[in-house]
Amino acid sequence: MSEEINNREIKYRIAEPRMYTSPNETKIYVNIAGVSIGPEEVVIQFGLVNADNPLESPSTTRVYMSPGHAKRLAAAMKMAIDQYEVAFGQIKDPSESLTTAGHEIFNKQ
């Protein structure tokens, strides 16, 4: 991109924001998530449910964030899902195959 200002051309680049990761970061796989809200925060609880025994207590991780950050995360997730579906096809609606096991697990804690 460039603009001409007072007969001078100024070139500039808009950099994409980058997420820096720590070599000590923990990576986890999750297959269930729950969301709760309060006036000052949104809490996302992620878990890994054992398919052989879905009512067994899962390992869980909670992420706390401001409502503004949660809204930006929701927009980023929508954009990522839209890109995924363009590349790999429509994702089946997960609500068609949901059971109550996930709700029971998160609500008993």
N, C-alpha and C positions, 0 to 999 in steps of 0.2 A: 504494500500500500504506500501511496505517497500523496502529498499535497503540495501545491505551489503557494508559497506565502512570500509576498513582496519580491517576486521574480526569483526566489530561491526555492529549489526543490528540497523538501525535507522527507526523508524516507524513515519509516518506522514499522515495527513489527509488533503484533499483539501476541504475547506469549500465552500459551495454554497453562492453566494452573497445574502444578505437579504435586503429587502426593509422595512425600519422602517416607521411606520405611526404615525401621531400625533393624540391624542384623539380629537383634534379640527379640523381635516380635514373635508372638504366638499365633500360629495359624490353626484354625479349627474348622471342621466340617459340621454343619448343622442340617437337620431335616425337619425342624419344627421351630416356630417362633411365635411369640405372643407380644402384644403391645398394650401398655397401660399409660394413661395420661394424668397429669395434674396441672394446676395452674401455671407452674414454673418449669415443668420438665416433662419429657416423654421418655418412657423406659421401654426398651426392646429387650425381651428375654429370649435368648437363643438356646436351643437344646438339641441333643442327639438322642433319639428314641431307638431303643433296641427293637428291631422288627420281630424278633423271636418272642419277646415279652414286652409289649408296648406299655403295660401299666407299671413296669419297673421304673424307679426314679431315674430320670435322665441326668446326664451331666449338663449343667447350664452355665451360661454366661450372660450377665446383664450389661447393657450399654445405656447410659443416661445421657440425655442431650436436651438442649433448649428446643422449644417449639419451632423456632426459626431454622435451626439446624435440621430438625426432623422434616420440615417442609422441603428443604433443599435436598435431603436424602431421598425423599419420596419422588421428587422430580428427576433426580439422577437415576434412581431405580427404574422409573418409567422409561427414560431415554435408553437405558441399557437393555431393557426387555424389548422395546421396539426394535433396536438394532439387532438383537438376537433373532427375533422373529423374521426380520428381513433376510437374515443370513441363513437361518435353519428351519424356518417354517413356524406356523402358529403353535403356541404352547397350549396344551389342553387345560381347560379351566379346572384348577385343583379342587374347587368346592364340590365338584361332582364326585370326588372320591374321598372326601374327608370323613373321618370317623370321630367319635367323641373322645377317643383315647387321648389325643393331644390336649383337649380342654381339661380333662380330668387330671392330667399330669401337672399342668401349670397351676391349676386352681387348688391343688392340695398342699402346695408349699406355703 
